[in-house]
């Protein structure tokens, strides 16, 4: 009998231990912060949109590139001074773009998770609109990454592979077009799940369809040096964007989610940006009403900098600045309406077609953009000023349509789209043997040869941890120097 009671007591104790462990498991479950795999994908799309606008399109990539394109002068005696003077220790260093390199891959991982969750068996399976948004933003992020760095890790990313291989830009571009085609199909399904989580288009799927078509037009145009027959397709995709009602992709920085404009926050904290004579002279030559917006005497010295001016690059609080840098409420572009019109205009001009309508619409869209975001201290540009300006530049367009289209696109994208200008310069140098805006920074060349970067260096984190990247980056005194000699694939290079 005694053994019977002992056995019963032991069994009760075991059951209590088991119940206690189960109970503790339930108690320890963090229901307020579920595992990432359980979070609805739509709640991740907001972060992906903000990161794309701030970290990828309008961060240090654009700030440095704006010096290379001579749309913004680098000053302040620090990082952008080094870029302006083409200091090789800054321009070719793996550390220079490490934060942006990491941020872009982190954003792409977030987008990868969204795509996985919206797939078969995922927690957000069937959310076609959210899936399409993630595919479109992935295409844009991969586009920025490969356009700036060339061949990059792609196919083996996010696969628990410690050293993913480097993929060819040509293959990445094929994947970009596949992503955009899939996105369009998903948007056309008409599912609406994102709701207020979509802070770019507020769930407007027609705008998303237009955005995807516009990106296809942009990336097809990039490849024209490899295949000139794409020009007709460029026009088709761009017109499909307009047919969808696309009015540009922007992020409103005061929508209750984000904060100050990225450019303004950078200017206020560092004061590294100024107006440059390369842009200002183009405007003055054309009696351009945007000149009063681009070139404001902010510090009281009325100084517009010549590209590469060492004294002004090392100065602080001296160089005139574009007015929009002092407007924290200025929206950020992911893709402007003016770019879309200029894409059509360029493609038509190259095909010998009449591009005058799209050319004028592109200029008008740029005028409206400058006025809406940059008229901080001066009156907004009037309709009459726009009309007079169009009449004034018409002879320039008539004399050489392609040249004036590219110049007007250059002026338009000075606002916050310098990455695309950087792409245009490299693309036109390959296709046409030159670019219509002359870059005059004397530091673009040295006794050692070219010092204008044909691409940006890989990020330090991968140079140190991925042998594939380390080999491509180079070692010793040659480390990073490939950026001065090796074009990206669509600009005629092999890497």
C-alpha positions as CSV (number, residue, x, y, z in Angstrom):
1,X,0.0,0.0,0.0
2,X,2.8,2.3,0.9
3,X,4.4,1.8,-2.6
4,X,1.0,2.6,-4.2
5,X,0.8,6.0,-2.5
6,X,4.4,6.7,-3.3
7,X,3.8,6.0,-6.9
8,X,0.7,8.2,-7.0
9,X,2.6,11.0,-5.3
10,X,5.4,10.7,-7.9
11,X,2.9,10.7,-10.8
12,X,1.1,13.8,-9.4
13,X,4.4,15.5,-9.0
14,X,5.4,14.8,-12.6
15,X,2.0,16.0,-13.9
16,X,2.4,19.2,-11.9
17,X,5.8,19.7,-13.3
18,X,4.5,19.1,-16.8
19,X,1.6,21.5,-16.3
20,X,3.9,24.0,-14.8
21,X,6.2,23.9,-17.8
22,X,3.3,24.2,-20.2
23,X,1.9,27.1,-18.2
24,X,5.3,28.8,-18.1
25,X,5.5,28.4,-21.9
26,X,2.2,30.2,-22.2
27,X,3.2,32.9,-19.7
28,X,6.5,33.5,-21.4
29,X,4.9,33.9,-24.8
30,X,5.2,37.5,-25.9
31,X,1.8,38.1,-27.5
32,X,2.4,41.8,-27.7
33,X,5.5,41.3,-29.9
34,X,4.9,38.2,-32.1
35,X,7.7,36.6,-34.1
36,X,8.5,38.3,-37.3
37,X,7.1,35.4,-39.3
38,X,3.7,36.0,-37.8
39,X,3.5,39.7,-38.6
40,X,1.2,40.7,-41.5
41,X,3.3,41.7,-44.5
42,X,1.4,45.0,-44.9
43,X,2.8,46.3,-41.7
44,X,6.3,46.0,-43.1
45,X,5.5,47.9,-46.4
46,X,5.6,51.3,-44.6
47,X,9.1,50.8,-43.4
48,X,10.2,49.6,-46.9
49,X,8.7,52.8,-48.5
50,X,10.4,55.1,-46.0
51,X,13.7,53.3,-46.2
52,X,13.6,53.5,-50.0
53,X,13.0,57.2,-50.0
54,X,15.4,58.2,-47.2
55,X,18.2,55.7,-47.1
56,X,18.4,54.5,-50.7
57,X,17.3,57.3,-53.1
58,X,17.9,60.4,-51.0
59,X,20.7,59.6,-48.7
60,X,24.5,59.7,-49.0
61,X,24.4,58.0,-52.5
62,X,22.6,61.1,-53.8
63,X,24.6,63.6,-51.7
64,X,27.9,62.4,-53.0
65,X,26.7,61.9,-56.6
66,X,25.4,65.4,-56.7
67,X,29.0,66.6,-56.5
68,X,30.1,64.2,-59.3
69,X,27.3,65.6,-61.5
70,X,28.0,69.2,-60.5
71,X,24.4,69.8,-59.6
72,X,25.3,70.6,-56.0
73,X,28.6,71.9,-54.7
74,X,30.3,70.0,-51.9
75,X,31.5,72.3,-49.1
76,X,31.9,72.4,-45.4
77,X,35.5,71.2,-45.1
78,X,34.6,67.6,-44.6
79,X,33.1,64.6,-46.4
80,X,31.5,66.5,-49.3
81,X,34.6,68.7,-49.6
82,X,36.5,65.5,-50.1
83,X,34.1,64.5,-52.8
84,X,34.3,67.9,-54.5
85,X,38.1,67.7,-54.6
86,X,37.9,64.1,-55.8
87,X,40.0,62.9,-52.9
88,X,40.7,59.3,-53.7
89,X,40.8,58.4,-50.0
90,X,37.1,59.4,-49.9
91,X,35.9,58.6,-53.5
92,X,37.3,55.1,-53.7
93,X,37.1,54.0,-50.0
94,X,35.0,51.0,-49.0
95,X,33.9,52.9,-45.9
96,X,32.4,55.9,-47.8
97,X,29.1,54.2,-48.8
98,X,29.1,51.4,-46.3
99,X,26.1,52.7,-44.4
100,X,24.1,53.0,-47.7
101,X,25.3,49.6,-48.9
102,X,24.1,48.0,-45.7
103,X,20.9,50.0,-45.5
104,X,19.9,49.0,-49.1
105,X,20.5,45.3,-48.5
106,X,18.6,45.5,-45.2
107,X,15.7,47.1,-47.0
108,X,15.9,44.4,-49.7
109,X,15.8,41.8,-47.0
110,X,12.6,43.4,-45.5
111,X,11.1,43.4,-49.0
112,X,12.2,39.7,-49.5
113,X,10.3,38.8,-46.3
114,X,7.2,40.6,-47.5
115,X,7.3,38.7,-50.8
116,X,7.8,35.4,-49.0
117,X,4.9,36.1,-46.6
118,X,2.6,37.0,-49.5
119,X,3.5,33.7,-51.3
120,X,1.9,30.3,-50.9
121,X,1.6,29.2,-47.2
122,X,2.7,32.7,-46.0
123,X,0.9,34.6,-43.3
124,X,-0.2,37.2,-45.9
125,X,-0.9,34.8,-48.7
126,X,-3.2,36.3,-51.3
127,X,-2.4,39.9,-50.6
128,X,-1.7,40.7,-54.2
129,X,-1.4,44.4,-53.8
130,X,1.1,44.2,-50.9
131,X,3.1,41.7,-53.0
132,X,3.1,44.0,-56.0
133,X,4.3,46.9,-53.9
134,X,7.2,44.8,-52.5
135,X,8.1,43.7,-56.0
136,X,8.1,47.2,-57.4
137,X,10.2,48.6,-54.5
138,X,12.5,45.6,-54.8
139,X,13.0,46.4,-58.5
140,X,13.8,50.0,-57.6
141,X,16.2,49.1,-54.7
142,X,18.1,46.5,-56.9
143,X,18.2,49.1,-59.7
144,X,19.8,51.8,-57.5
145,X,22.3,49.2,-56.1
146,X,23.4,47.8,-59.4
147,X,23.4,51.1,-61.2
148,X,25.8,52.6,-58.7
149,X,28.0,49.6,-57.9
150,X,27.7,47.4,-61.0
151,X,27.8,43.6,-60.4
152,X,26.6,42.9,-56.9
153,X,25.5,39.9,-54.8
154,X,21.9,39.1,-55.8
155,X,20.8,35.5,-56.5
156,X,22.3,34.0,-53.3
157,X,21.3,36.8,-51.0
158,X,19.1,36.0,-48.0
159,X,19.7,32.3,-48.4
160,X,21.9,31.7,-45.3
161,X,25.0,31.7,-47.5
162,X,27.9,33.4,-45.8
163,X,29.6,34.6,-48.9
164,X,27.1,35.1,-51.7
165,X,28.5,35.2,-55.2
166,X,28.5,38.4,-57.3
167,X,25.9,38.4,-60.1
168,X,26.3,40.1,-63.4
169,X,24.4,43.4,-63.9
170,X,22.8,42.1,-67.1
171,X,21.2,39.2,-65.1
172,X,20.1,41.5,-62.3
173,X,18.4,43.7,-64.9
174,X,16.5,40.7,-66.3
175,X,15.3,40.0,-62.7
176,X,14.3,43.7,-62.3
177,X,12.0,43.5,-65.4
178,X,10.5,40.2,-64.1
179,X,9.8,41.8,-60.8
180,X,8.0,44.7,-62.5
181,X,6.0,42.5,-64.8
182,X,4.9,40.4,-61.8
183,X,4.0,43.5,-59.9
184,X,1.8,44.9,-62.6
185,X,-0.1,41.6,-62.8
186,X,-0.6,41.6,-59.1
187,X,-1.9,45.2,-59.1
188,X,-4.3,44.4,-61.9
189,X,-5.8,41.7,-59.6
190,X,-7.4,44.6,-57.7
191,X,-6.8,43.3,-54.2
192,X,-6.7,46.1,-51.6
193,X,-5.1,45.1,-48.3
194,X,-2.4,47.7,-47.6
195,X,-4.7,50.5,-46.6
196,X,-3.0,53.3,-44.7
197,X,0.2,51.3,-44.5
198,X,0.9,52.5,-48.0
199,X,2.1,56.0,-47.5
200,X,3.2,56.6,-51.1
201,X,0.0,56.2,-53.0
202,X,-2.5,55.5,-50.2
203,X,-3.5,52.2,-51.8
204,X,-4.2,53.6,-55.2
205,X,-3.4,50.7,-57.5
206,X,-3.6,52.7,-60.7
207,X,-0.7,54.8,-59.4
208,X,1.2,51.7,-58.5
209,X,0.6,50.3,-62.0
210,X,1.9,53.5,-63.4
211,X,4.9,53.5,-61.2
212,X,5.9,50.0,-62.3
213,X,5.5,50.9,-66.0
214,X,7.6,54.1,-65.4
215,X,10.4,52.1,-63.8
216,X,10.4,49.7,-66.7
217,X,10.8,52.7,-69.0
218,X,13.7,54.0,-67.0
219,X,15.6,50.8,-66.8
220,X,14.9,50.0,-70.5
221,X,16.4,53.4,-71.4
222,X,19.5,52.6,-69.3
223,X,20.1,49.5,-71.5
224,X,19.8,51.3,-74.9
225,X,23.6,51.2,-75.4
226,X,23.4,47.4,-75.3
227,X,20.2,47.3,-77.4
228,X,19.1,50.4,-79.3
229,X,15.9,48.6,-80.3
230,X,14.5,49.1,-76.8
231,X,13.5,52.8,-77.6
232,X,10.1,51.9,-78.9
233,X,9.4,49.8,-75.8
234,X,10.6,52.7,-73.6
235,X,7.9,54.8,-75.2
236,X,5.3,52.1,-74.8
237,X,6.0,51.6,-71.1
238,X,6.2,55.3,-70.3
239,X,2.9,55.9,-72.1
240,X,1.4,53.0,-70.2
241,X,2.4,54.8,-67.0
242,X,0.6,58.0,-68.2
243,X,-2.5,56.0,-69.3
244,X,-2.7,54.6,-65.7
245,X,-2.8,58.2,-64.5
246,X,0.7,58.2,-63.0
247,X,1.6,61.6,-61.6
248,X,4.9,60.8,-60.0
249,X,6.0,58.8,-57.0
250,X,6.8,61.0,-54.0
251,X,7.0,60.6,-50.2
252,X,5.2,63.3,-48.3
253,X,7.6,63.9,-45.4
254,X,4.9,65.4,-43.1
255,X,2.3,62.7,-43.3
256,X,2.4,61.7,-39.6
257,X,4.9,58.9,-40.3
258,X,8.2,60.4,-41.4
259,X,10.1,63.6,-40.4
260,X,12.0,66.3,-42.2
261,X,13.1,66.1,-45.8
262,X,16.3,64.1,-45.9
263,X,18.2,66.8,-47.8
264,X,17.1,69.5,-45.4
265,X,18.0,67.4,-42.4
266,X,21.4,66.9,-43.9
267,X,21.9,70.5,-44.7
268,X,20.8,71.7,-41.3
269,X,23.1,69.3,-39.5
270,X,26.2,69.5,-41.8
271,X,25.9,72.5,-44.1
272,X,27.8,70.6,-46.8
273,X,25.7,71.6,-49.8
274,X,25.8,74.7,-52.1
275,X,24.8,76.1,-55.5
276,X,27.2,75.4,-58.4
277,X,27.9,77.5,-61.5
278,X,27.4,74.5,-63.8
279,X,23.7,74.6,-63.1
280,X,23.4,78.3,-62.4
281,X,25.0,79.3,-65.8
282,X,22.6,77.0,-67.7
283,X,19.8,78.8,-66.0
284,X,21.2,82.3,-66.5
285,X,21.8,81.6,-70.2
286,X,18.1,80.7,-70.5
287,X,16.7,83.4,-68.3
288,X,15.3,80.6,-66.2
289,X,12.9,81.5,-63.4
290,X,14.1,78.5,-61.4
291,X,17.5,80.3,-61.0
292,X,16.1,82.4,-58.2
293,X,15.1,79.2,-56.4
294,X,18.3,77.3,-57.1
295,X,20.7,80.1,-56.1
296,X,19.8,82.0,-52.9
297,X,22.3,84.2,-50.9
298,X,21.7,82.2,-47.7
299,X,24.8,83.4,-45.8
300,X,25.0,87.0,-46.9
301,X,28.1,86.7,-49.1
302,X,26.4,86.0,-52.5
303,X,28.9,83.4,-53.6
304,X,28.2,80.7,-56.3
305,X,30.9,78.1,-56.4
306,X,32.9,77.0,-59.4
307,X,33.2,73.2,-59.5
308,X,36.3,72.0,-57.6
309,X,37.1,75.3,-56.0
310,X,39.3,74.2,-53.1
311,X,39.0,77.3,-51.0
312,X,35.2,77.3,-51.1
313,X,35.1,73.5,-50.6
314,X,37.0,74.0,-47.4
315,X,34.9,76.9,-46.2
316,X,31.8,76.9,-44.0
317,X,28.7,79.0,-44.3
318,X,29.8,80.8,-47.4
319,X,28.4,79.3,-50.6
320,X,24.9,80.2,-51.8
321,X,22.4,77.3,-51.6
322,X,19.2,76.0,-53.3
323,X,16.1,77.3,-51.4
324,X,14.6,73.8,-51.0
325,X,17.4,72.8,-48.7
326,X,15.8,75.0,-46.1
327,X,12.4,73.5,-46.6
328,X,11.9,70.5,-44.3
329,X,8.5,69.9,-45.7
330,X,9.7,69.3,-49.3
331,X,8.5,65.9,-50.6
332,X,11.1,63.4,-51.7
333,X,11.0,61.9,-55.2
334,X,11.2,58.3,-56.0
335,X,10.2,59.0,-59.6
336,X,9.1,62.5,-60.8
337,X,6.5,63.3,-63.4
338,X,9.1,65.4,-65.2
339,X,11.4,62.4,-65.6
340,X,8.7,60.4,-67.3
341,X,8.0,63.1,-69.8
342,X,11.7,63.6,-70.5
343,X,12.1,59.8,-71.0
344,X,9.5,59.8,-73.7
345,X,10.9,63.0,-75.2
346,X,14.4,61.5,-75.4
347,X,13.3,58.2,-76.9
348,X,11.2,60.0,-79.5
349,X,14.1,62.4,-80.4
350,X,16.5,59.5,-80.8
351,X,13.9,57.8,-83.1
352,X,13.5,61.0,-85.2
353,X,9.9,61.6,-83.9
354,X,8.3,64.9,-82.8
355,X,9.1,65.2,-79.0
356,X,8.0,68.8,-78.5
357,X,4.9,68.0,-76.5
358,X,6.6,65.8,-74.0
359,X,9.6,68.2,-73.8
360,X,7.3,71.1,-72.8
361,X,5.3,68.9,-70.3
362,X,8.6,67.9,-68.7
363,X,9.7,71.5,-68.3
364,X,6.3,72.5,-66.9
365,X,6.4,69.6,-64.4
366,X,9.9,70.7,-63.2
367,X,8.8,74.3,-62.9
368,X,5.9,73.2,-60.7
369,X,8.2,71.0,-58.6
370,X,10.7,73.8,-58.0
371,X,7.9,76.2,-57.1
372,X,6.1,73.8,-54.8
373,X,9.3,72.8,-52.8
374,X,11.8,75.6,-53.3
375,X,10.1,78.9,-53.3
376,X,10.9,79.5,-49.6
377,X,12.2,83.1,-49.8
378,X,11.0,84.1,-53.3
379,X,7.6,84.1,-55.0
380,X,6.4,81.0,-56.7
381,X,6.9,80.7,-60.5
382,X,3.9,82.1,-62.4
383,X,2.1,80.6,-65.4
384,X,3.2,83.6,-67.5
385,X,6.8,83.0,-66.5
386,X,6.5,79.4,-67.6
387,X,4.9,80.4,-70.9
388,X,7.6,83.0,-71.6
389,X,10.4,80.5,-70.7
390,X,9.0,77.8,-73.0
391,X,9.0,80.3,-75.9
392,X,12.5,81.4,-75.0
393,X,14.0,77.9,-75.1
394,X,12.0,76.7,-78.2
395,X,14.8,77.8,-80.6
396,X,17.3,75.7,-78.6
397,X,15.0,72.7,-78.8
398,X,14.4,73.3,-82.6
399,X,18.2,73.5,-83.2
400,X,19.0,70.3,-81.3
401,X,16.1,68.5,-79.6
402,X,18.1,65.7,-77.9
403,X,20.6,68.2,-76.5
404,X,18.0,70.5,-75.0
405,X,15.9,67.6,-73.6
406,X,18.9,66.3,-71.7
407,X,19.9,69.7,-70.5
408,X,16.4,70.4,-69.2
409,X,16.3,67.0,-67.6
410,X,19.6,67.8,-65.9
411,X,18.1,71.1,-64.5
412,X,14.9,69.3,-63.4
413,X,16.7,66.5,-61.6
414,X,19.0,69.0,-59.7
415,X,16.1,69.2,-57.2
416,X,16.6,65.7,-55.7
417,X,17.2,63.2,-58.5
418,X,20.9,63.3,-59.0
419,X,21.3,59.5,-59.0
420,X,19.4,59.4,-62.4
421,X,21.5,62.3,-63.7
422,X,24.6,60.3,-62.8
423,X,23.1,57.4,-64.7
424,X,22.3,59.6,-67.7
425,X,25.9,61.0,-67.9
426,X,27.5,57.6,-67.9
427,X,24.9,56.2,-70.3
428,X,25.3,59.1,-72.8
429,X,29.0,59.0,-72.6
430,X,28.8,55.4,-73.8
431,X,26.0,55.8,-76.4
432,X,26.8,59.3,-77.7
433,X,30.5,59.7,-76.8
434,X,29.6,62.7,-74.5
435,X,27.0,64.5,-72.5
436,X,25.6,67.9,-73.4
437,X,26.3,69.4,-70.0
438,X,30.1,70.0,-69.7
439,X,31.5,68.9,-66.4
440,X,34.3,71.4,-65.5
441,X,35.6,70.3,-62.1
442,X,39.4,70.3,-62.7
443,X,39.8,67.5,-60.1
444,X,38.0,65.1,-62.5
445,X,41.5,64.2,-63.8
446,X,44.9,64.1,-62.3
447,X,48.4,63.0,-63.3
448,X,47.3,59.5,-62.4
449,X,44.4,59.6,-64.9
450,X,40.7,59.8,-64.5
451,X,39.4,60.7,-61.1
452,X,35.7,61.0,-62.0
453,X,34.1,57.8,-60.6
454,X,32.5,55.6,-63.2
455,X,30.7,53.8,-60.3
456,X,30.8,53.7,-56.5
457,X,32.9,51.4,-54.4
458,X,31.5,48.3,-52.6
459,X,30.6,48.6,-48.9
460,X,33.3,47.9,-46.3
461,X,31.2,45.3,-44.5
462,X,31.3,43.0,-47.5
463,X,34.8,43.9,-48.5
464,X,35.9,42.6,-45.1
465,X,33.5,39.6,-44.8
466,X,32.8,38.3,-48.4
467,X,35.9,37.0,-50.3
468,X,34.0,37.5,-53.6
469,X,33.6,41.2,-52.9
470,X,37.1,41.5,-51.5
471,X,38.6,40.1,-54.7
472,X,36.5,42.4,-56.8
473,X,37.4,45.4,-54.7
474,X,41.2,44.8,-55.0
475,X,44.0,44.9,-52.5
476,X,46.8,47.2,-51.4
477,X,47.5,50.4,-53.4
478,X,45.0,49.3,-56.1
479,X,42.1,48.7,-53.7
480,X,39.0,50.6,-55.0
481,X,40.8,52.0,-58.0
482,X,38.6,50.0,-60.4
483,X,35.9,52.7,-60.0
484,X,38.0,55.0,-62.2
485,X,38.5,52.6,-65.0
486,X,35.7,50.1,-65.1
487,X,32.2,51.1,-66.5
488,X,29.1,49.2,-65.4
489,X,27.6,46.8,-67.9
490,X,25.0,49.1,-69.5
491,X,27.6,51.8,-69.9
492,X,29.8,49.4,-71.9
493,X,31.8,47.7,-69.1
494,X,32.0,44.1,-68.2
495,X,31.4,44.3,-64.4
